[in-house]
Amino acid sequence: MALREAFGIDGTSLVYRVTGIEGGQPLVLLHGWAQSMNCWGAGVLDALAARYRVIAVDLRGHGYSGAPEAGYDDSKIWAGDVAAILAAEGVERDAVLVGWSYGGLVITDYLAECGTDAVAGIALVGAITSIGRGQKGGRVGSSMREAMPGALSENPREAIRALGSFGNALTGETEGVGAQSQALFGASLATPPRVRAALFGREVAHDDVLADLDVPALIIHGTVDRVVDVSAGRHAAELIPNATASLWDGVDHGPFVEDPDRFVTELSTFVDGLD
């Protein structure tokens, strides 16, 4: 479970962890805005590692990865990050890219620049696929709207208040996840304010990527997601030719937190059904 390192096309250090079955089907886990590779929770990671080769990534600017001053608005750089990690691990085919929240946008950045030669399928979890005003694939929910712009502030009081206003949006109302909720909140605060802001300082539309996607997709989205509106998930499901949509009734932005067993089951069923 040692940390590994690859380098983006601009030289940024990209840190990730590999667990699971050596030679197994690679699952590349890409976390959301202001989070880290640990967001998935030990239970989910261990369950997936029992079946697959799990590559959990810290996106640039997050966790242990480098946080350069620029480049967060460039799809080619984000695509290059994913490509660099796949290359470092010798993954040339059959990867399943799993993106939570902003991680979905990183997946579509990669697909737009690199195609699907190395990809067997994708899973979008409470994810955006485009970003910018009027983008249906990037529609945010009430908690995200209320947190802005304070969540981007360098002022500690403003940032803590704004990020705290997410409340249970990242985890849902599930009992017994207080420690995980605090860990997610801590990861948000640990992400540099300039990075939190830079990730929103871009506009990109990937509807054409979804419409032309030639590999299967699984879309998991909570119907009461207060961070990424469920309409973003429905939009992706409508565009992708071979999409399976699983809309979780009454679930918020963290399906894998609210019901980790169901999440592992649905994701595993999808992966095992890929050609």
C-alpha positions in Angstrom: 0.0 0.0 0.0 3.0 2.3 -0.5 2.4 5.6 -2.3 3.6 5.8 -5.8 4.3 8.8 -8.0 3.9 9.8 -11.7 4.4 13.2 -13.3 2.0 15.2 -15.4 2.9 16.8 -18.7 3.9 20.0 -16.8 6.0 18.1 -14.4 3.6 18.1 -11.5 4.0 15.3 -9.0 0.9 13.0 -9.0 0.7 10.7 -6.0 -1.5 7.6 -5.9 -1.9 4.3 -4.2 -2.2 0.8 -5.7 -3.9 -2.0 -3.8 -5.6 -5.3 -4.8 -4.9 -8.1 -7.2 -1.7 -7.8 -9.2 -2.6 -8.2 -12.8 -6.3 -7.7 -12.0 -8.6 -5.4 -13.9 -7.5 -1.8 -13.1 -10.0 0.5 -11.4 -8.8 4.1 -11.4 -10.6 6.1 -8.7 -10.7 9.9 -9.2 -12.0 11.9 -6.3 -14.0 15.1 -6.2 -13.3 18.8 -5.7 -11.3 19.5 -2.5 -11.0 15.9 -1.5 -8.3 13.1 -1.7 -7.8 9.4 -2.5 -9.0 8.6 1.0 -12.5 9.9 0.3 -13.8 6.5 -0.7 -13.4 5.0 2.7 -11.3 2.0 3.8 -14.3 -0.4 3.6 -15.0 0.4 0.0 -11.3 0.4 -1.0 -10.7 -2.9 0.7 -13.8 -4.5 -0.8 -12.8 -3.4 -4.3 -9.2 -4.4 -3.8 -10.4 -8.0 -3.0 -11.6 -8.2 -6.6 -9.6 -5.8 -8.7 -6.4 -3.7 -9.0 -7.4 -0.4 -7.4 -5.5 2.7 -8.3 -6.7 5.5 -6.0 -5.4 9.0 -7.1 -4.8 12.3 -5.5 -5.7 14.8 -8.2 -3.3 17.7 -8.8 -3.6 20.3 -6.1 -5.0 17.8 -3.6 -3.7 15.4 -1.0 -0.1 14.4 -1.5 0.1 15.5 -5.1 1.8 18.7 -6.2 -0.1 22.0 -6.3 1.3 24.1 -9.2 0.3 27.7 -9.6 -1.4 27.2 -13.0 -2.9 24.6 -15.3 -6.2 23.9 -13.6 -8.2 25.3 -16.5 -6.6 23.1 -19.2 -8.3 19.9 -20.2 -5.1 18.6 -21.8 -3.3 18.9 -18.5 -6.0 17.0 -16.6 -6.0 14.3 -19.4 -2.3 14.1 -19.2 -2.5 13.4 -15.5 -4.6 10.3 -16.0 -2.5 9.2 -19.0 0.7 9.5 -16.9 -0.7 7.3 -14.1 -1.9 4.7 -16.6 1.5 4.7 -18.3 3.3 4.5 -15.0 1.3 1.4 -14.1 1.6 -0.2 -17.5 -2.1 0.0 -18.1 -2.7 0.0 -21.9 -6.2 -1.5 -21.9 -9.3 -2.5 -19.9 -9.1 0.3 -17.3 -12.3 1.3 -15.6 -12.3 5.0 -14.7 -14.4 5.8 -11.7 -15.0 9.5 -11.0 -16.8 11.1 -8.1 -18.1 14.7 -8.5 -15.3 16.7 -10.1 -13.6 13.4 -10.9 -16.2 12.9 -13.6 -15.0 16.0 -15.3 -11.5 14.7 -15.2 -12.6 11.5 -16.9 -14.3 13.4 -19.7 -11.2 15.6 -20.0 -9.2 12.4 -20.5 -11.6 10.9 -23.0 -11.7 14.1 -25.0 -7.9 14.1 -25.4 -7.0 10.4 -25.3 -10.0 8.4 -26.4 -10.9 5.0 -25.1 -8.1 2.7 -26.3 -7.0 2.1 -22.7 -10.6 2.2 -21.3 -13.1 -0.6 -20.9 -15.8 1.5 -19.2 -16.4 4.5 -17.0 -18.4 5.0 -13.8 -19.8 8.5 -12.9 -20.7 8.9 -9.2 -22.6 12.1 -8.4 -20.4 13.5 -11.1 -20.2 16.5 -13.4 -19.0 16.1 -17.0 -19.0 19.7 -18.1 -18.5 23.0 -16.2 -19.6 26.6 -16.8 -22.7 28.6 -16.9 -25.6 26.9 -18.6 -23.9 23.5 -18.9 -26.5 20.8 -18.1 -23.7 18.3 -17.2 -22.3 20.7 -14.6 -25.4 21.8 -12.7 -24.7 22.1 -9.0 -27.0 21.6 -6.1 -28.2 23.9 -3.3 -25.4 23.3 -0.9 -22.7 24.1 -3.4 -24.5 27.3 -4.5 -24.9 28.4 -0.8 -21.2 27.7 -0.1 -20.0 30.0 -2.8 -17.9 32.1 -2.9 -16.9 31.7 0.7 -15.6 28.1 0.1 -13.0 29.6 -2.1 -11.8 32.3 0.4 -8.4 32.4 2.0 -10.0 33.9 5.1 -10.2 31.0 7.5 -13.5 32.0 9.1 -15.2 32.5 5.8 -13.9 29.2 4.4 -14.7 27.1 7.5 -18.2 28.6 7.7 -18.8 28.0 4.0 -17.5 24.5 3.8 -19.3 23.7 7.0 -22.5 24.7 5.4 -22.3 21.6 3.3 -23.5 19.9 6.5 -24.2 16.2 5.7 -24.4 16.8 2.0 -21.2 14.8 1.3 -22.3 11.9 3.4 -26.1 12.0 3.7 -27.9 11.5 7.0 -26.5 8.1 7.6 -25.7 7.4 11.3 -22.3 6.3 12.4 -20.3 8.2 9.7 -19.3 11.1 11.8 -15.6 10.3 11.6 -15.7 10.0 7.8 -17.7 13.2 7.6 -15.1 15.1 9.6 -12.3 13.5 7.4 -14.0 14.8 4.3 -14.4 18.3 5.8 -10.7 18.2 6.8 -9.7 17.3 3.3 -11.6 20.3 1.9 -9.9 22.6 4.3 -6.5 21.1 3.5 -6.9 21.8 -0.2 -5.3 25.2 -0.8 -7.8 27.9 -1.3 -6.3 28.9 -4.6 -6.8 25.4 -5.9 -10.3 25.3 -4.7 -11.0 28.4 -6.6 -9.0 27.5 -9.7 -11.0 24.3 -10.3 -14.1 26.5 -10.8 -12.2 28.9 -13.1 -12.8 27.1 -16.3 -15.5 26.5 -18.8 -15.6 23.3 -20.9 -18.4 21.4 -22.5 -18.1 17.6 -23.0 -21.5 16.7 -24.3 -20.0 15.6 -27.6 -17.6 13.3 -25.7 -20.5 11.6 -23.9 -22.6 11.3 -27.1 -19.7 9.6 -28.9 -18.6 7.4 -26.1 -18.0 3.8 -27.4 -17.6 2.1 -24.0 -20.3 1.3 -21.4 -20.9 3.7 -18.6 -22.5 3.3 -15.1 -24.1 6.4 -13.6 -24.8 6.4 -9.9 -26.4 9.5 -8.5 -28.5 10.4 -5.5 -31.8 11.9 -6.2 -31.4 14.5 -3.4 -27.8 15.3 -4.2 -27.2 18.9 -2.8 -23.7 19.3 -4.4 -24.2 18.1 -7.9 -27.8 18.2 -9.0 -29.3 14.8 -10.1 -30.1 16.4 -13.4 -26.4 16.3 -14.3 -26.5 12.5 -13.9 -29.7 12.2 -15.9 -28.1 14.4 -18.6 -25.1 12.1 -18.9 -27.4 9.0 -19.0 -29.4 10.5 -21.8 -26.3 11.3 -23.9 -24.2 8.2 -23.5 -25.2 5.4 -26.0 -24.5 2.5 -23.6 -25.4 3.9 -20.2 -26.8 2.2 -17.1 -28.3 4.7 -14.7 -28.8 3.9 -11.0 -30.5 6.8 -9.3 -30.5 6.2 -5.5 -33.8 7.5 -4.0 -33.2 9.9 -1.1 -29.4 9.7 -1.3 -27.2 12.8 -1.2 -23.7 13.4 -2.7 -21.9 10.4 -1.2 -23.6 7.1 -2.3 -20.5 5.1 -1.3 -20.7 6.6 2.2 -24.5 6.2 2.6 -24.5 2.5 1.4 -21.0 1.2 0.8 -22.2 -2.4 0.2 -24.7 -1.4 -2.5 -22.0 0.8 -4.1 -19.5 -2.0 -4.2 -22.1 -4.4 -5.5 -23.3 -2.2 -8.3 -19.8 -1.1 -9.4 -18.6 -4.7 -9.3 -21.6 -6.0 -11.3 -20.9 -3.3 -13.9 -17.1 -4.1 -14.1 -17.7 -7.9 -14.3 -20.1 -7.4 -17.1 -17.7 -5.5 -19.3 -16.3 -7.3 -22.4 
